[in-house]
Amino acid sequence: MTQRRIGIVMHGVTGRMGMNQHLIRSILEIRKQGGVALKDGTRLMPDPILVGRNAAKVQELAKQHGVEASSAGRQTWIRP
């Protein structure tokens, strides 16, 4: 089974809706289920990239949920 990762930039994810609805209940849940199956048998795995104004909040959220890439602002990528 082949897995294809697709980066999804998520801005404003420290807010209630961005965190709960989009990150936790959607993207992370899809990851838990092993991604999305495509017709050819490939699994498409969302790879969230968290972006926001508050570096501490973004980094803490990434750490809490095991997200590999995040950013404070749009210039500097942080890898916890």
C-alpha positions as CSV (number, residue, x, y, z in Angstrom):
1,M,0.0,0.0,0.0
2,T,1.5,3.3,-1.1
3,Q,1.0,6.4,1.0
4,R,1.0,9.9,-0.4
5,R,1.3,12.9,2.0
6,I,-0.3,16.2,1.2
7,G,0.6,19.3,3.2
8,I,-2.4,21.4,4.4
9,V,-1.6,24.9,5.7
10,M,-4.0,25.7,8.5
11,H,-4.0,29.4,9.5
12,G,-5.9,30.6,12.6
13,V,-5.9,27.1,14.1
14,T,-5.4,28.3,17.7
15,G,-9.0,29.6,17.7
16,R,-11.9,27.5,18.9
17,M,-13.3,26.6,15.4
18,G,-9.9,26.1,13.8
19,M,-8.7,23.9,16.6
20,N,-11.8,21.8,17.4
21,Q,-13.6,21.6,14.1
22,H,-10.8,21.7,11.5
23,L,-7.7,20.3,13.2
24,I,-9.0,17.8,15.8
25,R,-12.3,16.6,14.4
26,S,-11.3,16.6,10.8
27,I,-7.6,16.4,9.8
28,L,-6.3,14.5,12.9
29,E,-9.2,12.1,12.7
30,I,-8.5,11.4,9.1
31,R,-4.9,10.7,10.0
32,K,-6.0,8.4,12.8
33,Q,-8.0,6.4,10.3
34,G,-5.0,6.0,8.1
35,G,-5.8,8.7,5.5
36,V,-8.2,8.6,2.7
37,A,-8.2,5.6,0.3
38,L,-8.0,6.4,-3.4
39,K,-9.3,4.2,-6.2
40,D,-5.8,2.9,-7.1
41,G,-5.2,1.7,-3.5
42,T,-3.0,4.6,-2.5
43,R,-3.7,6.3,0.9
44,L,-3.8,10.1,0.9
45,M,-2.5,11.3,4.3
46,P,-3.1,14.9,5.3
47,D,0.0,16.6,6.8
48,P,-1.1,19.7,8.7
49,I,1.1,22.7,8.8
50,L,-0.1,25.0,11.6
51,V,0.3,28.8,11.1
52,G,-0.6,31.6,13.4
53,R,0.4,34.9,15.0
54,N,1.2,33.6,18.5
55,A,4.3,31.5,18.3
56,A,3.8,30.0,21.8
57,K,0.2,29.0,21.2
58,V,1.0,27.5,17.7
59,Q,4.0,25.5,19.0
60,E,2.1,24.2,22.1
61,L,-0.9,23.1,19.9
62,A,1.5,21.3,17.5
63,K,3.2,19.6,20.4
64,Q,-0.1,18.5,22.0
65,H,-1.3,16.9,18.9
66,G,1.9,15.5,17.4
67,V,1.9,17.9,14.4
68,E,5.4,18.0,12.8
69,A,5.3,21.4,11.2
70,S,4.1,24.8,12.5
71,S,4.8,28.4,12.0
72,A,4.6,31.6,14.0
73,G,3.9,34.2,11.4
74,R,4.3,33.1,7.8
75,Q,8.1,33.2,7.5
76,T,9.6,30.9,10.1
77,W,8.7,27.2,10.3
78,I,9.0,25.5,13.7
79,R,9.7,21.8,14.0
80,P,9.1,20.7,17.6
